[in-house]
């Protein structure tokens, strides 16, 4: 029985997390335990445990009334996250340059081709291709702890970056930036791989700030 409850708790957590990071549950949207349990077809216990984990990961937060809501990132949080992510992505690229396999290089090449095609018709495949590229990069680094840290940051970034990422112009730019990272990895150049990866994160931060400015004007 305990094993079954554990599996149900994990599944509920993953389902709810996917709804949040995919944008189906929007920042600021209220999360009611009983309502979620009914919609997912589970008891309230696994929902309660899932909400606790998501609260610990800062994907949800409490509003002024104490109610749980999908977290709305502050500008300070965004700046802090990108500062850390630049370092971690750069380290992942540096390590990957020494360890990456031909299979991983081919996989990354395919994601760039997918992104180029998606950029031409503004399809939702841009987001998926971008995630896959970075998953392969971190996996190639061969450091599980670094991978976990990077995944947590990327999940948080997805709370506020989907719209700028899916824009056709930005998608084409990302493909070019990924190409620069890939070229350094193919040549086994750790310094260039790290710099290309860090530059990519800096450009993402700049683009996000520009998108926010355009929305407010």
C-alpha positions as CSV (number, residue, x, y, z in Angstrom):
1,X,0.0,0.0,0.0
2,X,2.8,2.4,0.9
3,X,4.5,1.7,-2.4
4,X,1.3,2.4,-4.3
5,X,0.8,5.7,-2.5
6,X,4.4,6.7,-3.2
7,X,3.9,6.0,-6.9
8,X,0.7,8.0,-6.9
9,X,2.3,10.9,-5.1
10,X,5.2,11.0,-7.6
11,X,2.8,10.8,-10.6
12,X,0.6,13.6,-9.2
13,X,3.7,15.7,-8.6
14,X,4.9,15.3,-12.1
15,X,1.4,15.9,-13.6
16,X,1.0,19.1,-11.6
17,X,4.5,20.3,-12.3
18,X,4.1,19.8,-16.0
19,X,0.9,21.8,-16.0
20,X,2.8,24.7,-14.3
21,X,6.0,24.7,-16.3
22,X,4.1,24.2,-19.6
23,X,2.0,27.3,-18.9
24,X,-1.3,25.5,-18.7
25,X,-1.5,26.9,-15.2
26,X,-0.5,30.5,-15.4
27,X,1.5,32.6,-12.9
28,X,-0.8,33.9,-10.3
29,X,-3.4,31.2,-10.8
30,X,-4.8,29.9,-7.6
31,X,-4.3,26.2,-6.7
32,X,-7.1,24.6,-4.6
33,X,-6.2,21.2,-3.2
34,X,-9.7,19.7,-3.5
35,X,-10.2,21.0,-7.0
36,X,-6.9,19.6,-8.2
37,X,-7.6,16.2,-6.6
38,X,-10.9,16.0,-8.4
39,X,-9.5,17.0,-11.8
40,X,-6.6,14.6,-11.5
41,X,-8.8,11.8,-10.1
42,X,-6.7,11.2,-7.0
43,X,-7.2,11.7,-3.3
44,X,-6.1,14.9,-1.6
45,X,-3.1,13.3,0.1
46,X,-0.9,13.0,-3.0
47,X,-2.0,16.5,-4.1
48,X,-1.0,17.9,-0.7
49,X,2.4,16.2,-1.0
50,X,2.9,17.5,-4.6
51,X,2.0,21.0,-3.6
52,X,4.6,20.9,-0.7
53,X,7.3,19.8,-3.1
54,X,6.4,22.5,-5.6
55,X,6.4,25.1,-2.9
56,X,9.9,24.0,-1.9
57,X,11.0,24.4,-5.6
58,X,9.5,27.9,-5.7
59,X,7.3,26.9,-8.6
60,X,4.3,27.9,-6.4
61,X,4.0,30.4,-3.6
62,X,1.5,31.8,-1.1
63,X,-0.3,35.1,-1.8
64,X,-1.1,37.7,0.8
65,X,-4.1,35.7,1.9
66,X,-2.1,32.5,2.4
67,X,-3.6,30.8,-0.7
68,X,-1.3,28.8,-2.9
69,X,-0.8,30.2,-6.4
70,X,1.5,29.5,-9.4
71,X,4.6,31.5,-8.7
72,X,5.0,34.9,-10.4
73,X,8.7,35.6,-10.7
74,X,10.0,39.0,-9.6
75,X,12.5,40.9,-11.6
76,X,15.1,40.3,-8.9
77,X,14.5,36.5,-9.0
78,X,14.8,36.5,-12.8
79,X,18.2,38.3,-12.6
80,X,19.4,36.0,-9.9
81,X,18.4,32.9,-11.8
82,X,20.1,34.0,-15.0
83,X,23.3,34.9,-13.2
84,X,23.5,31.4,-11.8
85,X,22.4,29.8,-15.0
86,X,25.1,31.5,-17.0
87,X,27.7,29.9,-14.8
88,X,26.1,26.5,-14.7
89,X,25.5,26.3,-18.5
90,X,29.0,27.5,-19.1
91,X,30.4,24.7,-16.8
92,X,28.2,22.1,-18.5
93,X,29.5,23.1,-21.9
94,X,33.1,23.1,-20.7
95,X,32.7,19.6,-19.3
96,X,30.8,18.3,-22.3
97,X,33.5,19.5,-24.7
98,X,35.8,16.9,-23.2
99,X,33.3,14.1,-22.9
100,X,30.5,14.4,-25.5
101,X,29.8,11.5,-27.8
102,X,29.1,11.4,-31.5
103,X,25.6,10.3,-30.8
104,X,25.0,13.4,-28.6
105,X,26.5,15.6,-31.3
106,X,24.1,14.2,-33.8
107,X,21.2,14.6,-31.5
108,X,22.1,18.3,-30.9
109,X,22.4,18.8,-34.6
110,X,18.9,17.4,-35.1
111,X,17.5,19.8,-32.4
112,X,19.0,22.8,-34.2
113,X,17.5,21.6,-37.5
114,X,14.1,21.2,-35.8
115,X,14.3,24.6,-34.3
116,X,15.2,26.2,-37.6
117,X,12.1,24.5,-39.2
118,X,9.9,25.5,-36.3
119,X,11.1,29.1,-36.4
120,X,9.9,29.4,-40.0
121,X,6.3,28.6,-39.1
122,X,6.2,29.7,-35.4
123,X,5.3,26.2,-34.2
124,X,5.4,25.1,-30.6
125,X,8.3,22.7,-31.4
126,X,10.7,25.5,-30.7
127,X,10.3,25.2,-26.9
128,X,10.7,21.4,-27.0
129,X,13.8,21.5,-29.3
130,X,15.4,24.1,-27.0
131,X,14.8,21.9,-23.9
132,X,16.2,18.9,-25.7
133,X,19.4,20.7,-26.7
134,X,20.1,21.7,-23.2
135,X,19.2,18.3,-21.7
136,X,21.7,16.7,-24.1
137,X,24.3,19.3,-23.2
138,X,24.0,18.7,-19.5
139,X,23.8,14.9,-19.9
140,X,27.1,15.0,-21.9
141,X,28.8,16.9,-19.1
142,X,28.6,13.7,-17.1
143,X,27.9,15.3,-13.7
144,X,24.5,14.2,-12.3
145,X,24.5,16.8,-9.5
146,X,25.1,19.6,-12.1
147,X,22.3,18.2,-14.2
148,X,19.9,18.3,-11.3
149,X,20.8,21.9,-10.5
150,X,20.5,22.9,-14.2
151,X,17.1,21.2,-14.5
152,X,15.7,23.0,-11.5
153,X,16.8,26.3,-12.9
154,X,15.3,25.5,-16.3
155,X,12.0,24.6,-14.8
156,X,11.8,27.9,-13.0
157,X,12.8,29.8,-16.2
158,X,10.0,28.2,-18.1
159,X,7.5,30.0,-15.8
160,X,8.3,33.3,-17.6
161,X,10.2,32.6,-20.8
162,X,7.8,30.7,-23.1
163,X,6.4,33.7,-25.0
164,X,9.8,35.3,-25.9
165,X,11.3,31.9,-26.7
166,X,8.5,31.0,-29.2
167,X,8.8,34.3,-31.1
168,X,9.9,33.5,-34.7
169,X,12.8,36.0,-34.7
170,X,14.2,34.8,-31.4
171,X,13.9,31.2,-32.4
172,X,16.1,31.8,-35.4
173,X,18.7,33.5,-33.1
174,X,18.6,30.7,-30.6
175,X,19.4,28.2,-33.4
176,X,22.4,30.3,-34.4
177,X,23.6,30.5,-30.7
178,X,23.1,26.7,-30.4
179,X,25.2,26.3,-33.6
180,X,28.0,28.2,-32.0
181,X,27.9,25.9,-28.9
182,X,27.8,22.8,-31.1
183,X,30.7,23.9,-33.2
184,X,32.9,24.3,-30.1
185,X,31.8,20.9,-28.8
186,X,32.6,19.3,-32.2
187,X,36.1,20.7,-32.0
188,X,36.5,19.7,-28.4
189,X,37.3,23.3,-27.3
190,X,36.3,23.8,-23.7
191,X,37.0,27.5,-23.5
192,X,35.0,28.3,-26.6
193,X,32.2,26.0,-25.6
194,X,31.9,27.7,-22.2
195,X,32.0,31.2,-23.7
196,X,29.4,30.3,-26.4
197,X,27.1,28.8,-23.8
198,X,27.4,31.8,-21.4
199,X,26.8,34.2,-24.3
200,X,23.7,32.3,-25.1
201,X,22.3,32.7,-21.6
202,X,23.3,36.4,-21.6
203,X,21.4,36.9,-24.8
204,X,18.4,35.1,-23.4
205,X,18.3,37.4,-20.4
206,X,18.6,40.5,-22.6
207,X,15.8,39.3,-24.9
208,X,13.6,38.6,-21.9
209,X,14.2,42.1,-20.6
210,X,13.4,43.6,-24.0
211,X,10.1,41.6,-24.2
212,X,9.1,42.9,-20.8
213,X,9.9,46.4,-21.8
214,X,7.8,46.1,-25.0
215,X,4.8,44.8,-23.0
216,X,4.9,47.7,-20.6
217,X,5.2,50.3,-23.3
